[in-house]
Amino acid sequence: MGSRIGLSLVFAMACSQAVAMEACRDDTVFMRGDWGSARIATDVADTTELRSRGLMFVESMPTMQGMLFVYDSARPVTFWMKNTLIPLDMIFADDAGVVQRVHENAVPGDLTAISGGSDIQFVLELNAGMARRLGVDVGTELRHPAIPDDVAAWPCEGDKKPLSKSDDDR
């Protein structure tokens, strides 16, 4: 029994490392946090027209798929569920791709405004319940070519993050 648990942990760590080393792609958002990492197949909504339509009228979506909304700059962002047929989780991230807010289980058809905050540049919509299942929370980092490497918390081109305080003390 103990060896099964050990093998499961080794497999989970290997999968997490594989996601961390995979190259950035326009059709994929990578996420990482204290919970591990994940890869989400995505459609990108980076124009006013595409953002306005979003996932309206979509009747179903595969488990590990979503839509990434990309804005030209950080701003106040508000969403609603008009003409949206499936429940969604909304993950709101700043210009560095760091999650600032997670709204779980937005109700299909609901016209109530869902605020992401005042300094949001990226919004990832997933099937309802996925954020909780994965462990996505404030502080999770997104990785995608739309997030400029010079400001990204998790850049596409290598790890350009400055050393942490504990690294400086070594």
C-alpha positions as CSV (number, residue, x, y, z in Angstrom):
1,M,0.0,0.0,0.0
2,G,2.8,2.4,0.9
3,S,4.6,1.8,-2.4
4,R,1.4,2.7,-4.3
5,I,1.1,6.0,-2.5
6,G,4.8,6.7,-3.2
7,L,4.4,5.9,-6.9
8,S,1.4,8.1,-7.1
9,L,3.4,11.0,-5.5
10,V,6.3,10.4,-8.0
11,F,3.8,10.4,-10.9
12,A,2.1,13.6,-9.7
13,M,5.5,15.3,-9.3
14,A,6.6,14.2,-12.8
15,C,3.4,15.5,-14.3
16,S,3.8,18.8,-12.5
17,Q,7.4,19.2,-13.7
18,A,6.3,18.3,-17.3
19,V,3.7,21.1,-17.3
20,A,6.3,23.5,-16.0
21,M,8.8,22.7,-18.8
22,E,6.3,22.6,-21.7
23,A,6.7,25.5,-24.2
24,C,4.1,28.3,-24.3
25,R,1.4,27.9,-26.9
26,D,-1.4,30.2,-28.0
27,D,-4.0,27.5,-27.4
28,T,-2.9,26.6,-23.9
29,V,-2.9,28.4,-20.5
30,F,-0.6,26.9,-17.9
31,M,-1.3,27.5,-14.2
32,R,0.9,26.9,-11.2
33,G,0.5,27.4,-7.5
34,D,1.1,25.8,-4.1
35,W,-1.4,23.1,-5.3
36,G,0.8,22.1,-8.3
37,S,0.3,22.9,-11.9
38,A,-2.2,22.3,-14.7
39,R,-2.6,22.8,-18.5
40,I,-5.9,24.2,-19.9
41,A,-6.7,24.1,-23.6
42,T,-8.0,27.6,-24.4
43,D,-9.7,29.7,-27.1
44,V,-8.4,33.3,-26.9
45,A,-10.8,36.3,-26.9
46,D,-8.5,39.2,-27.6
47,T,-10.7,41.5,-29.6
48,T,-13.8,43.5,-28.5
49,E,-16.0,41.3,-30.6
50,L,-14.6,38.0,-29.3
51,R,-14.7,39.2,-25.7
52,S,-18.3,40.3,-26.1
53,R,-19.4,36.9,-27.3
54,G,-17.2,34.9,-25.0
55,L,-18.7,31.5,-24.2
56,M,-22.3,32.6,-25.0
57,F,-24.4,29.8,-26.6
58,V,-21.8,27.1,-25.8
59,E,-23.8,24.1,-24.7
60,S,-20.9,22.1,-23.3
61,M,-17.1,22.3,-22.9
62,P,-14.5,19.6,-22.3
63,T,-13.3,19.3,-18.7
64,M,-9.8,20.8,-19.2
65,Q,-10.8,23.5,-21.6
66,G,-11.6,27.2,-21.2
67,M,-11.5,30.7,-22.7
68,L,-8.8,33.3,-22.0
69,F,-10.0,36.9,-22.2
70,V,-7.1,39.2,-23.0
71,Y,-7.3,43.0,-22.6
72,D,-4.7,45.5,-24.0
73,S,-4.0,46.8,-20.4
74,A,-5.1,46.2,-16.8
75,R,-8.5,47.8,-16.0
76,P,-11.7,47.2,-14.0
77,V,-13.4,44.2,-15.4
78,T,-17.0,43.1,-15.0
79,F,-18.6,40.0,-16.5
80,W,-22.2,38.6,-16.6
81,M,-23.7,35.4,-17.8
82,K,-26.2,36.6,-20.4
83,N,-26.8,33.9,-23.0
84,T,-24.3,31.7,-21.3
85,L,-25.7,28.2,-21.1
86,I,-23.1,26.4,-18.8
87,P,-22.0,27.3,-15.3
88,L,-18.5,28.8,-15.2
89,D,-15.6,29.6,-12.9
90,M,-13.9,33.0,-13.6
91,I,-10.3,33.5,-12.8
92,F,-9.2,37.1,-12.8
93,A,-5.5,37.9,-13.2
94,D,-3.4,41.1,-13.3
95,D,-1.0,42.2,-16.0
96,A,1.7,39.7,-14.6
97,G,-0.8,36.8,-14.9
98,V,-1.2,36.5,-11.1
99,V,-4.7,35.6,-10.0
100,Q,-6.3,38.3,-8.0
101,R,-9.8,36.8,-7.6
102,V,-11.7,33.6,-8.4
103,H,-15.4,33.6,-8.9
104,E,-16.8,30.1,-8.6
105,N,-20.0,28.7,-10.2
106,A,-21.4,31.7,-12.2
107,V,-25.0,30.9,-12.9
108,P,-26.1,30.4,-16.6
109,G,-28.2,33.3,-17.8
110,D,-27.7,35.4,-14.7
111,L,-27.4,39.2,-15.4
112,T,-25.8,40.0,-12.1
113,A,-22.5,41.8,-12.6
114,I,-19.5,39.8,-11.5
115,S,-16.6,42.1,-10.7
116,G,-13.1,40.9,-11.2
117,G,-11.4,43.9,-9.6
118,S,-9.9,47.1,-10.7
119,D,-6.6,46.0,-12.1
120,I,-7.3,43.0,-14.3
121,Q,-5.9,42.2,-17.7
122,F,-6.6,38.5,-18.1
123,V,-9.7,36.4,-17.3
124,L,-9.8,32.6,-17.7
125,E,-13.2,31.0,-17.8
126,L,-13.5,27.3,-16.9
127,N,-16.2,24.8,-16.3
128,A,-17.8,25.4,-12.9
129,G,-16.0,23.5,-10.1
130,M,-12.6,23.3,-11.9
131,A,-10.9,26.1,-10.0
132,R,-11.8,24.3,-6.7
133,R,-10.8,20.9,-8.0
134,L,-7.4,22.2,-9.2
135,G,-6.8,24.4,-6.1
136,V,-6.6,27.6,-8.1
137,D,-6.7,30.6,-5.7
138,V,-5.4,34.1,-5.3
139,G,-1.7,34.0,-6.1
140,T,-1.8,31.3,-8.7
141,E,0.3,32.2,-11.7
142,L,-0.9,31.9,-15.3
143,R,1.5,31.4,-18.3
144,H,0.5,32.2,-21.8
145,P,2.1,34.1,-24.8
146,A,-0.3,37.0,-24.3
147,I,1.3,37.8,-21.0
148,P,4.4,39.8,-21.8
149,D,7.6,38.1,-20.5
150,D,9.0,41.4,-19.2
151,V,6.2,41.6,-16.6
152,A,5.1,38.0,-16.3
153,A,5.3,36.3,-12.9
154,W,5.9,33.1,-14.9
155,P,7.4,34.1,-18.3
156,C,7.3,31.9,-21.4
157,E,11.0,32.4,-22.1
158,G,12.7,30.9,-19.0
159,D,12.3,31.8,-15.4
160,K,13.2,35.5,-15.2
161,K,11.8,36.0,-11.7
162,P,14.2,37.7,-9.3
163,L,15.7,35.6,-6.5
164,S,13.5,35.4,-3.5
165,K,14.7,36.7,-0.1
166,S,15.6,33.2,1.0
167,D,17.7,32.7,-2.2
168,D,19.7,35.9,-1.4
169,D,20.5,34.6,2.1
170,R,22.3,31.5,0.8
